[in-house]
């Protein structure tokens, strides 16, 4: 009895997953050419056809986001940045928490410990960038009184399709409530990454052009 459509559908899924893992393993090379030990495996596809990817024990929402993490690790090894990490959600707008009594600018607590998220009754608007970065060199707006020597945040975008109206609204809230710079990173066809500043941390209106 010949195999049915379910068999071929499963076979194509496994072949696509193996091809994605092979493509990622070829890109994960350090600056000196030696491979980085960051295994990857794919999962079921999410919105915008993104495929969850496990990289060095961390689960990312897409293959491109995992590749961006590897790119940041390469930059850290090369000395371009001091440190990078995956940040917790940042509070953008809030009414205070009726669950634990936290004020507007305070995090929610549970049993005396600070929570990574927020209680549902808080009605908080949050945004979670993909990565936080500490640069090796100070940067800043030349018109500002002092340059910023600390953190900036990165949001990886595989396509402009994901820059929705809800995302743009949160960028305006970020510019109002968060003093840190936010950049959008995209990967070009030649393998290079480009960074675009959408919130510079000084003005109340972000640049979304």
N, C-alpha and C positions, 0 to 999 in steps of 0.2 A: 504494500500500500504506500503510495507516494506521500511525502510529508505535506501537511496542510499549510494554510496561510499563516497560522499562528507560529509555526516553526520558522518560517522565513522572516516573519516580523521580529521574532526574538533574535534570530541570527543577525539581521541588519542592525539591531540595537546593540548587540555585543560588538560587532565590527566597528560601529561608530564610536563606542566607548573606548575600544582599544586604539583607534586612530587618534582620538583626542588625547589619550594618555601619552602616546608616542610623540605627538606634536608638542605637548607640553614639556616632555623630558628633553627634547632637543633644544628648547629655548632656555631651559634652566641651566645655564653655564655661568660660572663666575667670571670675573674680569680677566683672570689669568688663563682662562680656557678650561679649567678643571670643572667637572660637573658638580652641582650642588645636590646633596642628598635630601631631596624634597619629593617624595613619591606622591602621585596624584591618582585619584580614582573618581569616576563620574557617578552621579545619581540621577534621579528623575528630573525632567526639565521643569523649570518654573516659568513665571511670566516673562515675556519678551524672549521666549525660547532659551532662557538661561539654564545652564546645567550645573547643579551643585557639585563642587569639587573639593576633595579633601587633600590638603597640602600640609605635610609635616604635622599631622594630627589636628590641624585647624580646618573647619568647614567653611568654605566660601560660597557665596550665592551664585557664582558663575566661574567659568574657566578663565575669562579675562581678568576677573578680580584676583584669582589665584596667581596669574602671571604678573599682575601688578605688584603683588606681595613679593614675588621672587625678584622683580626689578628693584624694589626698595631694599631688599636684602643685599643685592649686588651693589647698590649705591652705598649701603652701610659698610660693606667690606672694602669698598674703594675709598672710604673716608669722606664721601660727599655729604653724608648725614651722620649724626651721632646715634640716633635711635629712632625706631618706628614701632608702632603698636596698633592694635585694633581698639578704638575708644568705645566708651559707653555712650548711650544717648545723651545729648545736650538738651537742656530745658530752654524752650524758646518763648512760650507764653504759658501763663499759669494763673490759677485762682487760689492757690494754697490747697492743702490736702485735708479733707474732712476725716480721713481714716486715721492718720497718725498725728495730725496737728501741725505738720511742717509748714513753715512760712513760704512765701513766693520764691525766694532765692535759696531755700534750703532743700536738700534731698530728702526723699522719703526714708523712713526707718522702720524696721521690723524687729521686735524683740531687742531693741537697743543697738542694732547693727544697721549700717547704711546699706540701702538696697541698690542694686545695679539699675533697676528700672523705677517705675512709679506706680502707686496704687491707682486702680481704675477710677475710683471716686474722685480723684484729683482733677480730672478733666484737663490734663496737661497736654500741650503740643510739644513734641520732641522731634529731634532729628539726629540720626546716627551716621556720621561720616564713615567711610570705609577704613581710613587710616589716619593716625596722628603721626607727625614727623617733628623731630628736633633737628634743625640744620646745624652743620658744623661751622658755618659762617653767619654772622649777624646780617639781618636784612631789615628793610624798613622803607616807609614812604619818605622820600627826601623832603617833603613839605611838612612832615611831622616834627615835633620837638625832639623826640627820641626814637631811634630805630628799635625794632622788636628783636630780641635775641632768643626768643623761646619758640613755642609750639606753633605750627600751622597744620591744617587738616586737609585731607585729600578725599575726593569723591571720584571713584572710577566710573566712567561712562563708556560703554561699548558703542553707543549710538546716540544721536541727538533725539531719537524717538523717546528715550527715557527721561528727557528733560521736559516733564509735563507741567501743566499749570500749577498743580499742587506742589511740585518741587520748586517752581519759581516763587511761589508764595512763601515757602519755608526759607528760601534764600533771603527774602526781604526781612523775615523775622530773625534770621541768623545775623544779618547786618545790624539789626537793632539791639539784640540781646547778647551776642557773643563778640568779644573784642578780638578774637583770633582770625587770622586770614584763612579763607577756604578756597581751595583750588580744584578744578575739574581736570582729571587726567584721562587722556585717550591714547590708544595705541594705533600707530600708523601702519600702513601695509608693509613698509620696509622694516618694521620691528622697533622703530624708535617711538618714544613716548613724548607727548607734548603736554604742557601744563598751562591752564588758563585760569587766571584769578577771577572769581565771581564775587567774592566779598573780601575787601582788602583790610578790614578791621579798623578803618578810620572813619569812613563815611556811612551814613545811615541808609543809603540806597546802593545796592550792589550793581555791578556791571554784568548784564546778562546778554550782551550782544554776541 
